[in-house]
Amino acid sequence: MLIGAGFAARIADLETKRVVTRAEETSPYVSMPGEADTVPSRGLVLRVS
């Protein structure tokens, strides 16, 4: 998925530049079980430096 890949690349860039650090990240989960076309979600908490 392009949006997810772009998001991941941007977060990695910010981590490399030490602008943010990962405070917490969830495993993938289904946020809307039973709904058609649901894609796995993930929670991400970032600490801004």
Residue pairs with C-beta under 8 A, 6 or more apart in sequence:
1 39
11 20
11 44
11 46
14 20
14 46
15 21
15 22
18 49
19 48
19 49
20 46
20 47
20 48
20 49
21 46
21 47
21 49
22 44
22 45
22 46
22 47
23 45
23 46
23 47
24 43
24 44
24 45
25 42
25 43
25 44
25 45
26 42
26 43
26 44
27 42
28 40
28 41
28 42
29 40
29 41
29 42
30 38
30 40
30 41
31 38
31 41
32 38
